[in-house]
Amino acid sequence: MMSYEEILILFLITFFATVFFTFYIKRILIKSKIVDNPIVSEHRHKQGTPTMGGIAFLFTLSLIISLYYHHTPILIVSFIMLAGGMVGLVDDLIGLKVKEVQKVVVNISDETITLGRLDVSPDEEVRVATPKAKSEVDKLLKEGKVKVVGEVPIKTEPGEVEKIICQIVLGLFFGLTGIVTTLGGFELGIFAIPVVIIAILGCINSVNLIDGMDGLAAGIVGIASVACCVYGVLFGHINSLLPFVVIAGLCFGFLVFNRYPASIFMGDTGSFVLGTGYAAAVLVCDIPYFGVLALGVPIISVVVSLLHRAHIIKLPVEPLHHTLNHYGMSEKKIILTYWLSTVILCVIGLAVKMFLG
């Protein structure tokens, strides 16, 4: 069993390696002009910020694997994080190609108009994204109700089916290690692999969706991972929870550059690493209830987006944090609110476990 000093060393190695590699990758990305071009109008000032910074995670994880190859939980979780990062990297590389250019229009009339599925208030800007909106915008332009104020390039993305297949493969790889046999006190048996696949799918998409503001994803996953480490200290699982030490080191090391105002974004490479890693760590450490609660903010965000896509609710911009920004809540306030909400959920989970068992 690792001592607390050895655990601290593990965190510091991960943290400082991430800081170093992020600094190095950032310079390369800037020179190569691999930069972000936000489609959300409120974030256009971030244009030119280097993205795909999650590549730094891959270097750090390679170092951790080299140093801790003898520790099975760290080794397996790090390997699956590397695999997740490679899938995200392919997604990022495909996204370097522009698929189409979409108009951004503003309502210049004195009344609320409908464009696609959106009700657009006077002076409100929206992106013409859906086929329905594209078929209606020319008529509104001729009527003088809207004016084109900009254009945004939309990156090429793999189809949803291709993405899901890749994520299922990641879950399958992890399930085939045989390290996950029980969950929440239940023997999984033949259900181990489908449970692992569902967990990987859900966590990747939750973290990927929440990664839309400076430090939002890294901060939430970092806080949740630290809370899982605290859970291990309080309830006697510290040695099994070491993968969370690695994830926390990655998150806080990256936040040195990614906190508001961010000078680099992680891209799908980074969000896939963190999503895959967090799910794998929760499964390996067998803390499904607390692990899900700690990641409650991204999970709720996914549920809201699914309700929007099912036409049960209507958001002017997806996901929820962009809607809050659209209605005037500052990015900094949204980030702090999401971080604080994650802290509150973690404290509630720890308190319930402590007092109710």
N, C-alpha and C positions, 0 to 999 in steps of 0.2 A: 504494500500500500504506500502511495506517495505521501510524503510529509507536506505540511503546509508550505514550507520553504521551497520544496520542489514544485509545488503547484504554482506558487508565485513566479518562480523562474520560467515555467511553461507559459504563463500569461505574458511576462515581460518579453520573452523571445518572440512570441507571436505578435505582440503589440509593436515592438520596435522594428521587426522585420517588415511588417505591413507598412509602417511609416516610411521606411527606406524604399521599399519596392514601389509604393504609390508615388513617391517623389520622383523616382526614376522613370516610371511608366508615364507619368504626367508630362514630363519633358519630351518624351518620344511622341506622345499623342499630339502635343501642341505643334511640334515640328512637322508631323505628318498631316496636320490639319484634320484630324479625326475629332470633330467637335459636334456639340449638340445644336439642334435647330428646333426649338420647342414649337409645338402646334397650338398650345394654349396661349391665347393673346396676352394674358397677364404675366406670362413668363418669357416674353420675347427679349427682354433685356439680358437673358441668360445665353443668348445666341453666341456661339464661339467658345463656350466652356467645354474642355475636353471630356469625352465620354469613353466608355469601355474601360474605366479605371479598375474594374473588378479583375482585370488581368493580374494586378498586383497580388490578389488573393491566391492565384494559382502558384505563384512563386513562393509565397509564404507557406502554403500547404505542402509544397514539395520539400521545403526545409524541415517542416514539422515531421513529415513522414520519414525523412532521413534520420532525424534525431530520436524519434519515438516509435520506431518500427516494432519494437518489442512489446509495446502496449496495445493490445488488440482493439479495444474500443476507440482509442485515438486513431489508430491506423485505418480501421475500416471506415469510420466516419470521414476521415480526411480523404480517403480514396474516393468515396462516393461524392464528396464535395468537389473534388477535381473533375470527376465525370460530369457533374451538374454544370460546373463552370465551362467545360468544353461545349456542352449543348448550348448554353447561353452565348458563348463566344461565336458559334456558328450563326445564331440568331442575330447578333450584333453585326457580324460581317455581311450578312444578307441585307441588313438594314442600311448599309452604306449606299445602296442603290436607291435612287428616288423612284417611287412608283407613280406618283402623280402630284400635281400642284393644285391645291384647293384654295378657293377664294375666301377671304375674310371680309364680311360686310357689316355695315352698321345701319341700324334703323334710323333714318333721318326724317321719318314722319312724326306726327304728333299722337299717334295711336299705336297700341300694341298690335303687332302683325304676327302671322303664323308662317314659319319657314320650316318645312319638314315636320318634325315632331315638336318643335320648340315654339313657345310664345315669346316673341322678342319685344322687349319694352323700348320706348324711344331712347335713342343714344346708346343702346346696348349693342355690343359687337358679338358676332357669332361666326363660327366657321361653317362653310357650306360643305358638309361631309356626306350626308346620306343621299341615295339616289333620288328620293322624293324632294329633298331640298334643292338638289341640282336642277331638277325639272321645273322648280318654281321660281328660282332666283332671277332668271332672265325677265320674266313677267314683272316681278317686283322692281327690277332695275328700270324697265321701260316706264313703269308707273311713277318712278321717282320716289319710291318709298324706302329704298336701301341704296347704299353707295359702297363700292368696293374700296376698302382701305388697306388691303394688303393681300399677300399670297403666302402660303406655307407649303413647303415640300413634305410629302408624306412618304415615309420610308417603306421599302418593300419588306414584307414579313412572310414567313412561312404560313401556310394555312393552319387553321385551328386543328384539323385532324393530324397534320404532321407534328405539330407541337405536342399534342396529347400523346401520340405514339412515342415520341422521344422521351417524354416524362414517364410513361409506362415502362419503357425500357430501363430507365434509371431505377425505378422502383423494383423491377424484376432483378436487376443486377444486385441491388442491396438485399432483396429477399433471399436470393440464392446463396448468400454468405452463411445463412442459417443462424445468424447471431440473434435474431428476434424469434423467440419461441413462446413468450408470454407477454401479456399486456394488461395492465390494470388488475392483475391477480387472476387472469383467465388464461388457460392453455389455448393457444391458437391452433395448433395442429395444422391441418391442411389449409386453414384460412390465413396462415401467416403471410403468404405472398400477396393475396388480394388486399389485406389490411395495410401492408407496407406500401403497396402501390397507391392506394387511396390517400394515405398520409403524405406521401411524397408529392402527389398531384396537388392536394389541397394546400400544402405549405408553400410549394414553389409559386403557385398562382397568387396566394395571399401576399407574399413578400414582394413579388413582381408588381402587383397592382399598387401596393402602398409606396413603391419607389418612384415618387413623382415630385418630391420637394427636397430641398437641401437637408441632408442628414436624417430624413424621416425614416427610411427603412433601416439604415445602419443603427440609428438611435433606438428604435423600437426593438429590433432583434438583439442589440447589445444589452438593453435593460432586461429583456426577458431572459437572456442567457445568464446574466449575473443573478437574477432572481432564482433561476434553477440551481445555480451554484450554492446560493444561500439555503435553498431547500435541502441540498445534499449535506451541508454542514449541520443544519438543525435536526435532520431526521436520519442521519447515518448512512448516506449514500455517496459521500464525497468522491470516492475513488471511481465509481461508475459515471459520475457526472463530469469527468475531465474533458470530454468533447466540448462541453459548454464553455470551458475556460478558453479553449482555442477559438471558438466562435466569438466570444466576448473580445478577445485580443484582436481579431480581425476587424470587428465593428469599430472599436474605439481607436484603433490605429488608423483606420480609414477616415474616421470623423475628424482627425487632425486637419484634413484637407476638405472634407465633405460637409462639415458643419456650416450653418448659415453665416455669411454668404459663401456657398461652395465654390471651390476652384477646380473641382473635378467631379464627375458623376460615375457611378459604378456600372451603369448599363445592365443589360440582361446577363452579362457574364457574372457580375457581382451578385445580382438578386437571385440568380439560379444557385450560386454557391451557398448563399445564406439560407435560402429556402430549403434546398436539399439537405444541408447540414443540420439545420434546426430540427427538421422532421426526423432525420436519422438519429440525432442525439436523444430526442424524446423517446424514440422507439428502443434504442439500445439501453437507455437508463431506466426505461419502464416507468415513466411519470406522465402518462397520457392526460390525466385530468388537469394537473397543474400546468403542464406544457401547453395545452390548448388554451387554458384561461390566460396564461401569460401573453399569448399571441392573439388575444381577443380583439384588439383594435383592427389589425389587418383582416381578420376573419369577418368581423362585422362589415368592414368596407366591401369585402367580396359579396356578402349577402345583399347589401344595398345595390351594388352594381348588377347583380343577377336579377333583382326585382326591377331595375330600370330596363334591362334587356328583355325581360318578360312582359314589358309594358304595364306592369302593376303600379309603378311610380314613374315620374318623369324628372330627370336631372338635366339642367342646361349644359352641364359639362360632366363627363365621367372621368375618374371616380369621385367619391364624395369630397375628398380634400380639395379637388379643383373646383367643385361646386361652391364650397365655403369661400374659397378665394374669389370666385366669380362674383359672389354677393357682397364682397367688401372686407372679409376677414383677412387680415394680413398673413402672409406666409409664415412669418416668425411666430405669430400667435397660434396658428394652426399646428405648427411643428411642436411647440411647447405644450399645447393642449393634448396632442396625441401622445407625446412622451409621458406627460403627467397621468393621462388615463391609463397608460400601460403600467406605470408605477402603482397606481391605485389598485388595478386588477391583481397585480402580483402580491401586494400587501394583503388584500382580501383573501387570496388563495393561501398564503402562508398562515394567516390568522385562523382561517377555518381549519386547516390541517392541525395547527397547534392546539386549538381549544376543543375541536370536535373529533380529532383523530381521523 
